[in-house]
Amino acid sequence: MTPAEPPSPSPALDAVVVGSGHNGLVAACYLAREGLRVEVVERDEVLGGAVSTVERWPGVRVDRGSSAHVIVRHSGIVEELDLAASGLRYVDCDPWGFAPAPTPGDDGPDGRPLVFSVDLDATCASIEGACGPVDAEAYRRFVAEWGPRSRAVVASFGGPPSPAKLVRAFWPLGAPRDGRPRTPGGDLAVDFLGSGDALLDRWFTSERLKAALAWFGAQSGPPMSEPGTAAMVGWVALLHDVPPGHPVGGSGGLTAALRRRLEADGGRVSLGDAAEALLVEDGRVAGVRTASGRELRAPVVVSACHVLATRDLAGDAAPAALADAAPPLGNGFGLVLRALTDAPPSYPGVPDELAQGGLQLLCTDRAQLAAAHGDFAAGRLPREPVPLVMCFSATDDTLAPPGQHVVTVWGQWYPYELASGADWDVLAEPAARQLLAAVDRYAPGFADSVRELYVQTPVALERELSLLRGNVMHVEMGLASMFSLRPTPALAGQRVPGLPGLYLAGASTHPGGGVSGNSGRTAARLVLADRRPLARARRAVLARVRR
């Protein structure tokens, strides 16, 4: 038997990116745009990590992870990389939020839904009809107050979370404006460091309005009773400028466009060939070895996978900052149902176009959220699940054949490890049916419209998308693990101290989970900044040679 030939050596690269999630591809695109030779390596056969779409059933395209894209649409990345020229097209979610009445069909104000749209006047009219004029006017002032604050948050997401960067982003917020005096720093601190619930209680009287905004804010993970969650509620102010969007053809349309942009600039992507180990020589990164046995030589590795997966890649070469990393992973995050249905969810007395385009926030009282999170903290399934529903096939006919729809139902705060020790593979079906029944309470008949159902439990999310402990944010999004504390204080700068050439990107790093691309862009900028002295030295040598 002839022995297998060793893999042929790969051409030298300037950078290897580990992971084809959107942050890894964003980093690769920014590097390739500057002329660097870049290769992205990915364990999965599917491009995009948690920003990917597959044909789950014949002719039906279903997202594997994220569906609605929010932060990336405010980051400037789509425009900087001109991803529209690479085929990316977003369908705006407008209206972007819908919260049904607690008692559908009532004749009184409480029988009307809350509808949030880009048009602030229309949103305030909806709030006035459902909650009264006092809260409608308060919401208008809330958007005016938190719009600049949320734009400051966007600015703080655009680079490393250094004290200087944060000061530059947030200092102007206290300046006098519109005839008002300077806002004292203490007042700003109370707002930003306080809880979302406290912020909502200061601004609004209607529990229905508070519940809808709290459920939107809670999508980052922590309950709105935790300190530091106020800004997650304040983010709604920006959605009156640019709403959430869904790429035509599915969430993976973003990563597909990033790949096309990367390849247009000379980069490449290798799917199904995982990085297995970092190559380290003379105390610095020298590339990666892949599962196929390839050695990709490069002085730079951007690891856009989970920070603990990066630690495993480094092995014995991991410096103390990485070897000792123990960020809070939490106990799961949520349960996702991907349903093929005969029809979108339909809410009694509500025109479909008001409900189906965006996020259907099926919560009318914050007590429901508190109870669900309490069950989660106790390690048990929620006794009363709180659903968030999305049906983008209502506005994108590329997702399913005529007469069929793809509906995503998200249930938050489902534990990865159950206190009872129960097996998630056994619980998946009853938990899914319970969550469908929770949707049915607001959209009667929805459960009967389901023809196919794909259930992503916390354990299934870990298996399919390598999300450790089922945490879609990689690391908890609480105040103690954000900004310069994420994923740990030693690694917050995205460079790995003690191992030159290794950079971190992805949801484990600032600014955290969600579809933003910010950490990928920041990692690429750090790589380019670190190369500049070398480039200047090379130019000086060439100049001397010429002379």
C-alpha positions as CSV (number, residue, x, y, z in Angstrom):
1,M,0.0,0.0,0.0
2,T,1.4,3.3,-1.0
3,P,1.8,5.7,1.9
4,A,-0.3,8.9,1.7
5,E,1.6,11.9,0.5
6,P,2.0,14.7,3.0
7,P,0.0,17.8,2.3
8,S,1.7,20.2,0.0
9,P,2.9,23.4,1.8
10,S,0.5,26.3,1.6
11,P,1.7,29.6,0.2
12,A,2.7,32.1,2.9
13,L,-0.1,34.3,4.2
14,D,-0.2,37.7,6.0
15,A,-3.0,36.6,8.2
16,V,-5.2,33.6,9.1
17,V,-8.7,34.1,10.5
18,V,-10.2,31.3,12.5
19,G,-13.9,31.1,12.1
20,S,-16.2,32.2,9.3
21,G,-18.8,33.9,11.5
22,H,-19.6,37.5,10.5
23,N,-16.9,39.0,12.8
24,G,-14.2,36.7,11.3
25,L,-15.3,37.6,7.8
26,V,-15.4,41.3,8.6
27,A,-11.9,41.2,10.0
28,A,-10.7,39.3,6.9
29,C,-12.4,41.8,4.5
30,Y,-10.7,44.8,6.2
31,L,-7.3,43.1,6.0
32,A,-7.7,42.0,2.4
33,R,-8.9,45.4,1.4
34,E,-5.5,46.7,2.5
35,G,-3.7,44.2,0.3
36,L,-3.0,41.5,2.9
37,R,-3.1,37.8,1.9
38,V,-5.8,36.4,4.1
39,E,-7.4,32.9,4.5
40,V,-10.4,32.1,6.7
41,V,-10.6,28.6,8.0
42,E,-13.9,27.1,9.3
43,R,-14.7,23.8,11.0
44,D,-18.3,23.8,9.6
45,E,-19.3,23.0,6.1
46,V,-21.7,25.9,6.3
47,L,-20.4,29.5,6.0
48,G,-21.3,32.1,8.6
49,G,-21.4,30.4,12.0
50,A,-24.5,31.8,13.8
51,V,-25.2,34.2,10.9
52,S,-26.1,31.5,8.3
53,T,-29.1,30.1,6.5
54,V,-29.6,26.6,5.2
55,E,-32.3,24.7,3.2
56,R,-33.9,23.0,6.2
57,W,-36.7,21.5,4.2
58,P,-37.1,21.3,0.3
59,G,-37.3,24.8,-1.0
60,V,-37.3,26.4,2.4
61,R,-34.5,28.6,3.7
62,V,-34.2,28.8,7.5
63,D,-31.8,30.7,9.6
64,R,-29.5,28.7,12.0
65,G,-28.9,31.6,14.4
66,S,-29.6,35.3,14.2
67,S,-32.5,36.5,12.0
68,A,-33.0,40.3,12.7
69,H,-29.9,42.4,12.3
70,V,-29.8,45.5,14.4
71,I,-26.4,46.7,15.5
72,V,-24.5,46.1,12.2
73,R,-26.9,48.5,10.5
74,H,-25.7,51.3,12.7
75,S,-22.0,50.4,12.6
76,G,-21.1,51.8,9.2
77,I,-19.5,48.4,8.2
78,V,-22.1,47.6,5.5
79,E,-21.3,51.0,3.8
80,E,-17.5,50.9,4.4
81,L,-17.2,47.5,2.7
82,D,-19.8,48.4,0.1
83,L,-21.6,45.1,0.7
84,A,-24.5,46.2,-1.5
85,A,-22.1,45.8,-4.4
86,S,-21.5,42.2,-3.2
87,G,-25.2,41.4,-3.3
88,L,-26.4,42.3,0.2
89,R,-29.9,43.7,0.3
90,Y,-31.8,44.3,3.5
91,V,-35.6,44.3,3.9
92,D,-36.4,46.9,6.6
93,C,-38.5,45.7,9.5
94,D,-41.1,48.5,9.5
95,P,-43.0,48.4,11.7
96,W,-40.1,47.0,13.7
97,G,-42.0,46.1,16.9
98,F,-45.5,44.8,17.7
99,A,-46.9,44.1,21.2
100,P,-50.5,42.7,21.3
101,A,-53.1,43.7,23.8
102,P,-53.5,41.5,26.9
103,T,-57.2,41.1,26.1
104,P,-57.6,41.0,22.3
105,G,-61.0,42.2,21.2
106,D,-61.7,44.6,24.1
107,D,-63.4,47.9,23.2
108,G,-61.3,49.9,25.7
109,P,-57.8,51.4,25.2
110,D,-56.2,48.2,26.5
111,G,-57.6,46.3,23.5
112,R,-55.4,48.0,21.0
113,P,-51.9,46.8,20.1
114,L,-48.7,48.7,20.4
115,V,-47.0,49.3,17.1
116,F,-43.5,50.7,16.9
117,S,-42.4,52.0,13.5
118,V,-39.7,54.2,12.1
119,D,-42.3,57.0,11.9
120,L,-42.1,58.4,15.4
121,D,-45.5,60.2,15.0
122,A,-47.2,57.0,14.1
123,T,-45.6,55.2,17.0
124,C,-46.7,57.9,19.5
125,A,-50.2,57.7,18.0
126,S,-50.2,53.9,18.7
127,I,-49.0,54.5,22.2
128,E,-51.7,57.1,22.8
129,G,-54.4,54.8,21.6
130,A,-53.2,51.9,23.7
131,C,-51.8,53.6,26.8
132,G,-53.0,57.2,26.8
133,P,-51.5,60.6,25.8
134,V,-49.2,61.0,28.9
135,D,-47.1,58.0,27.9
136,A,-47.2,58.9,24.2
137,E,-45.7,62.3,25.0
138,A,-43.2,60.7,27.4
139,Y,-42.1,58.3,24.7
140,R,-41.4,61.2,22.3
141,R,-39.3,62.9,24.9
142,F,-37.6,59.5,25.7
143,V,-36.5,59.1,22.1
144,A,-35.2,62.7,22.0
145,E,-33.2,62.1,25.2
146,W,-31.9,58.6,24.4
147,G,-31.2,59.1,20.7
148,P,-27.9,60.9,21.4
149,R,-27.1,58.6,24.2
150,S,-27.6,55.5,22.1
151,R,-25.5,57.0,19.3
152,A,-22.7,57.4,21.9
153,V,-23.1,53.7,22.7
154,V,-22.7,53.0,19.0
155,A,-19.5,55.1,18.9
156,S,-18.2,53.3,21.9
157,F,-18.7,49.9,20.1
158,G,-16.5,51.0,17.2
159,G,-13.1,50.5,18.8
160,P,-11.3,49.0,21.8
161,P,-13.0,49.9,25.1
162,S,-10.2,52.0,26.4
163,P,-10.9,54.7,29.0
164,A,-10.0,57.4,26.4
165,K,-12.3,55.9,23.8
166,L,-15.2,55.7,26.2
167,V,-14.6,59.3,27.4
168,R,-14.6,60.6,23.8
169,A,-17.9,58.7,23.1
170,F,-19.8,59.7,26.2
171,W,-18.4,63.1,27.4
172,P,-20.4,65.2,24.9
173,L,-23.7,63.9,26.3
174,G,-23.5,66.3,29.3
175,A,-23.1,69.4,27.1
176,P,-25.9,72.0,27.2
177,R,-28.3,71.7,24.2
178,D,-31.7,72.8,23.1
179,G,-31.7,75.6,25.8
180,R,-31.1,73.1,28.6
181,P,-28.2,73.3,31.0
182,R,-25.4,70.8,31.2
183,T,-26.5,67.4,32.5
184,P,-24.6,66.6,35.7
185,G,-22.4,63.6,35.4
186,G,-24.1,62.0,38.4
187,D,-27.4,62.0,36.5
188,L,-25.9,60.4,33.5
189,A,-24.2,57.7,35.7
190,V,-27.6,56.9,37.4
191,D,-29.2,56.4,34.0
192,F,-26.4,54.3,32.4
193,L,-25.6,52.3,35.4
194,G,-29.1,51.8,36.6
195,S,-31.5,49.0,35.6
196,G,-33.8,49.1,32.7
197,D,-36.8,48.6,35.0
198,A,-35.9,51.7,37.0
199,L,-35.5,53.7,33.8
200,L,-38.9,52.6,32.5
201,D,-40.6,53.3,35.8
202,R,-39.2,56.9,35.8
203,W,-40.4,57.6,32.3
204,F,-43.7,55.7,31.8
205,T,-46.9,54.8,33.6
206,S,-48.4,52.0,31.4
207,E,-47.2,48.5,32.3
208,R,-48.0,47.4,28.8
209,L,-45.5,49.9,27.3
210,K,-42.9,49.1,30.0
211,A,-43.3,45.4,29.3
212,A,-42.8,45.7,25.5
213,L,-39.7,47.9,25.9
214,A,-38.3,45.7,28.6
215,W,-38.8,42.6,26.5
216,F,-37.0,44.3,23.6
217,G,-34.1,45.3,25.9
218,A,-33.9,41.9,27.5
219,Q,-32.9,40.3,24.2
220,S,-29.2,40.9,25.1
221,G,-29.6,38.4,28.0
222,P,-29.8,40.0,31.4
223,P,-33.2,40.8,33.0
224,M,-34.1,44.4,33.0
225,S,-33.9,44.3,36.8
226,E,-30.0,44.1,36.7
227,P,-27.8,47.2,37.0
228,G,-26.4,48.5,33.7
229,T,-29.3,47.4,31.6
230,A,-30.9,50.8,31.0
231,A,-28.9,51.4,27.8
232,M,-30.4,48.2,26.3
233,V,-33.8,49.8,26.6
234,G,-32.5,53.1,25.3
235,W,-31.4,51.5,22.1
236,V,-35.0,51.7,20.8
237,A,-34.5,55.4,20.1
238,L,-32.1,54.5,17.2
239,L,-34.7,52.2,15.6
240,H,-36.6,55.3,14.5
241,D,-33.6,56.2,12.3
242,V,-32.6,52.8,11.0
243,P,-34.8,49.8,11.9
244,P,-33.8,46.1,12.2
245,G,-33.4,44.4,8.9
246,H,-33.4,40.9,7.5
247,P,-31.2,40.1,4.5
248,V,-33.0,38.9,1.4
249,G,-32.6,35.1,1.3
250,G,-32.0,34.8,5.0
251,S,-29.5,36.0,7.7
252,G,-26.7,34.2,5.8
253,G,-27.0,36.8,3.1
254,L,-24.7,39.0,5.2
255,T,-21.9,36.5,5.5
256,A,-22.3,35.4,1.8
257,A,-21.8,39.1,0.8
258,L,-18.8,39.3,3.1
259,R,-17.3,36.2,1.5
260,R,-17.8,37.7,-2.0
261,R,-16.1,40.9,-0.9
262,L,-13.2,39.0,0.6
263,E,-12.7,36.9,-2.5
264,A,-12.9,40.0,-4.8
265,D,-9.9,41.4,-2.8
266,G,-7.9,38.2,-3.1
267,G,-8.8,36.5,0.1
268,R,-10.2,32.9,0.4
269,V,-12.3,30.8,2.7
270,S,-11.8,27.1,3.5
271,L,-14.9,25.4,4.9
272,G,-14.8,22.0,6.6
273,D,-11.1,22.4,7.6
274,A,-10.9,23.4,11.2
275,A,-8.0,25.1,12.8
276,E,-6.6,22.5,15.2
277,A,-3.6,24.2,16.7
278,L,-1.7,27.5,16.7
279,L,1.8,27.4,15.3
280,V,4.1,29.2,17.7
281,E,7.8,29.9,17.0
282,D,10.2,32.0,19.0
283,G,7.4,33.1,21.4
284,R,5.1,34.5,18.7
285,V,2.3,33.2,16.4
286,A,3.5,31.6,13.1
287,G,0.2,30.4,11.7
288,V,-2.2,27.5,12.3
289,R,-2.3,23.8,11.6
290,T,-5.7,22.5,10.2
291,A,-7.6,19.3,10.5
292,S,-6.5,18.3,7.0
293,G,-2.8,18.6,8.0
294,R,-2.2,21.9,6.2
295,E,0.2,24.4,7.9
296,L,-0.9,27.9,7.1
297,R,2.1,30.1,7.8
298,A,1.3,33.6,8.8
299,P,2.6,36.1,11.4
300,V,-1.0,37.0,12.3
301,V,-3.9,34.9,13.5
302,V,-7.3,36.5,14.2
303,S,-9.3,34.0,16.3
304,A,-13.0,34.8,15.8
305,C,-14.2,31.8,17.7
306,H,-15.1,31.5,21.4
307,V,-12.3,32.7,23.6
308,L,-12.1,29.3,25.3
309,A,-11.8,27.6,21.9
310,T,-8.9,30.0,21.3
311,R,-7.3,28.9,24.5
312,D,-7.6,25.2,23.3
313,L,-5.9,26.1,20.0
314,A,-3.0,27.7,21.8
315,G,-2.5,24.6,24.1
316,D,0.7,24.7,26.0
317,A,1.7,27.9,24.3
318,A,-1.2,29.8,25.8
319,P,0.2,32.7,27.9
320,A,-1.2,33.3,31.4
321,A,-3.8,35.8,30.3
322,L,-5.3,33.2,28.0
323,A,-4.6,30.1,30.0
324,D,-6.2,31.5,33.1
325,A,-9.2,33.0,31.3
326,A,-12.5,32.1,33.0
327,P,-15.2,34.4,31.7
328,P,-18.8,33.9,32.9
329,L,-20.5,31.6,30.4
330,G,-23.8,31.4,32.1
331,N,-26.3,28.5,32.1
332,G,-27.7,28.6,28.6
333,F,-29.7,31.4,27.0
334,G,-32.8,30.3,25.1
335,L,-34.8,27.9,23.1
336,V,-35.4,28.5,19.3
337,L,-38.2,27.0,17.2
338,R,-38.0,27.1,13.4
339,A,-41.4,26.4,12.0
340,L,-42.7,25.8,8.5
341,T,-46.3,26.9,8.5
342,D,-49.3,27.4,6.3
343,A,-49.7,31.0,7.4
344,P,-47.9,33.7,9.5
345,P,-49.2,34.3,13.0
346,S,-52.4,36.3,12.9
347,Y,-53.6,38.5,15.8
348,P,-57.4,39.1,16.2
349,G,-58.5,42.5,15.0
350,V,-55.0,43.5,13.8
351,P,-54.1,44.1,10.1
352,D,-51.3,41.6,9.2
353,E,-49.0,44.3,7.9
354,L,-48.8,45.9,11.4
355,A,-47.7,42.7,13.1
356,Q,-45.8,40.5,10.7
357,G,-42.9,42.6,9.5
358,G,-40.8,42.9,12.6
359,L,-40.3,41.7,16.2
360,Q,-43.6,40.4,17.7
361,L,-43.0,41.0,21.4
362,L,-45.6,38.8,23.1
363,C,-45.4,40.2,26.6
364,T,-47.8,42.5,28.4
365,D,-46.5,42.5,31.9
366,R,-43.0,42.6,33.3
367,A,-44.0,40.1,35.9
368,Q,-44.0,37.5,33.1
369,L,-40.4,38.3,32.4
370,A,-39.4,38.2,36.1
371,A,-41.1,34.8,36.5
372,A,-39.4,33.3,33.4
373,H,-36.0,34.5,34.6
374,G,-36.7,33.3,38.1
375,D,-37.3,29.8,36.8
376,F,-34.2,30.0,34.7
377,A,-32.1,31.0,37.8
378,A,-33.5,28.0,39.6
379,G,-32.5,25.7,36.8
380,R,-35.9,24.8,35.5
381,L,-38.0,25.4,32.4
382,P,-40.2,28.5,32.5
383,R,-43.7,27.7,33.7
384,E,-45.0,30.5,31.5
385,P,-42.7,31.0,28.5
386,V,-42.5,34.5,27.0
387,P,-42.2,34.3,23.2
388,L,-40.7,36.6,20.6
389,V,-41.9,35.8,17.1
390,M,-40.5,36.7,13.7
391,C,-41.9,35.8,10.2
392,F,-39.7,37.4,7.5
393,S,-41.2,35.2,4.8
394,A,-44.1,37.6,4.9
395,T,-41.9,40.2,3.3
396,D,-39.3,38.0,1.5
397,D,-40.7,35.4,-0.9
398,T,-37.3,33.8,-1.4
399,L,-37.5,32.0,1.9
400,A,-40.4,29.6,1.2
401,P,-42.7,28.4,-1.6
402,P,-46.0,30.2,-2.2
403,G,-48.5,29.5,0.5
404,Q,-45.9,28.5,3.1
405,H,-44.0,30.6,5.7
406,V,-41.0,30.3,7.9
407,V,-41.6,31.4,11.5
408,T,-39.0,31.8,14.2
409,V,-40.2,31.6,17.8
410,W,-37.6,32.6,20.4
411,G,-38.1,31.7,24.1
412,Q,-35.5,33.3,26.4
413,W,-34.1,32.0,29.7
414,Y,-34.0,28.3,29.1
415,P,-31.2,26.6,31.2
416,Y,-28.5,24.5,29.6
417,E,-28.2,22.4,32.8
418,L,-31.5,21.6,34.5
419,A,-31.5,21.3,38.3
420,S,-33.5,18.1,37.9
421,G,-30.7,16.6,35.7
422,A,-33.3,16.0,33.0
423,D,-32.1,15.3,29.4
424,W,-32.8,18.1,26.9
425,D,-33.2,15.5,24.1
426,V,-36.2,14.2,26.0
427,L,-37.5,17.6,26.9
428,A,-37.2,19.2,23.5
429,E,-40.6,18.3,22.1
430,P,-42.7,19.1,25.2
431,A,-40.8,22.4,25.7
432,A,-41.5,23.3,22.0
433,R,-45.2,22.5,22.3
434,Q,-45.4,24.6,25.5
435,L,-43.7,27.6,23.7
436,L,-46.1,27.2,20.7
437,A,-49.0,27.3,23.0
438,A,-47.7,30.5,24.5
439,V,-47.8,32.0,20.9
440,D,-51.3,30.6,20.4
441,R,-52.6,32.6,23.4
442,Y,-52.1,35.8,21.3
443,A,-52.4,34.3,17.8
444,P,-55.1,31.6,18.0
445,G,-54.7,28.8,15.5
446,F,-50.9,29.3,15.0
447,A,-50.0,26.0,16.5
448,D,-52.3,24.2,14.1
449,S,-50.7,25.9,11.1
450,V,-47.3,24.3,11.9
451,R,-46.3,21.7,9.3
452,E,-42.6,21.1,10.2
453,L,-40.7,22.0,13.3
454,Y,-37.0,22.2,14.0
455,V,-36.1,22.7,17.7
456,Q,-32.9,24.3,18.9
457,T,-32.5,23.6,22.6
458,P,-29.5,25.1,24.4
459,V,-27.7,21.7,24.0
460,A,-28.6,21.6,20.3
461,L,-27.2,25.1,19.8
462,E,-23.9,24.0,21.4
463,R,-23.8,21.0,19.0
464,E,-24.7,22.8,15.9
465,L,-23.1,26.2,16.3
466,S,-20.3,25.5,18.8
467,L,-22.0,27.9,21.3
468,L,-20.6,26.7,24.6
469,R,-23.3,26.0,27.1
470,G,-25.8,27.2,24.5
471,N,-24.9,30.9,25.2
472,V,-25.6,32.7,21.9
473,M,-23.6,35.7,23.3
474,H,-20.5,33.5,24.1
475,V,-20.0,35.3,27.5
476,E,-22.7,36.8,29.7
477,M,-23.7,40.3,28.8
478,G,-24.0,41.7,32.4
479,L,-22.3,44.8,33.5
480,A,-19.4,42.8,35.1
481,S,-18.4,41.4,31.7
482,M,-18.8,44.3,29.3
483,F,-16.5,47.0,27.9
484,S,-13.0,46.7,29.4
485,L,-14.0,43.7,31.4
486,R,-14.9,41.5,28.3
487,P,-14.1,38.6,28.2
488,T,-11.6,39.3,31.0
489,P,-9.7,42.5,31.9
490,A,-6.4,41.0,30.6
491,L,-7.9,40.2,27.2
492,A,-10.2,43.2,26.7
493,G,-7.8,44.9,24.3
494,Q,-8.2,42.0,21.7
495,R,-4.5,41.5,21.6
496,V,-3.3,38.5,23.6
497,P,-0.5,39.6,26.1
498,G,2.4,37.3,25.9
499,L,1.7,35.9,22.5
500,P,2.4,38.5,19.8
501,G,0.5,38.0,16.5
502,L,-2.7,36.6,18.2
503,Y,-5.8,38.7,18.1
504,L,-9.3,38.0,19.4
505,A,-12.6,38.8,17.7
506,G,-16.1,37.5,18.0
507,A,-18.9,37.7,20.5
508,S,-16.5,36.9,23.4
509,T,-15.0,40.3,23.0
510,H,-16.2,43.9,23.1
511,P,-19.0,44.9,22.4
512,G,-20.4,41.4,22.8
513,G,-23.0,39.3,21.1
514,G,-25.5,40.1,18.4
515,V,-24.8,40.9,14.7
516,S,-22.6,43.9,14.8
517,G,-19.2,43.1,13.1
518,N,-17.6,45.7,15.4
519,S,-15.1,43.3,17.1
520,G,-14.0,42.0,13.7
521,R,-13.3,45.5,12.4
522,T,-11.5,46.5,15.6
523,A,-9.3,43.4,15.4
524,A,-8.4,44.2,11.8
525,R,-7.5,47.8,12.7
526,L,-5.3,46.6,15.5
527,V,-3.5,44.2,13.1
528,L,-3.0,47.0,10.6
529,A,-1.8,49.5,13.2
530,D,0.8,46.9,14.5
531,R,2.1,46.4,11.0
532,R,2.8,50.0,10.3
533,P,6.2,50.2,12.0
534,L,7.2,47.1,10.1
535,A,6.0,48.7,6.8
536,R,7.9,51.9,7.6
537,A,11.0,49.9,8.3
538,R,10.7,48.0,5.0
539,R,10.3,51.3,3.1
540,A,13.3,52.8,4.8
541,V,15.4,49.7,3.8
542,L,14.2,49.9,0.2
543,A,15.0,53.6,0.1
544,R,18.6,52.9,1.3
545,V,19.0,50.1,-1.2
546,R,17.9,52.4,-4.0
547,R,20.3,55.1,-2.9
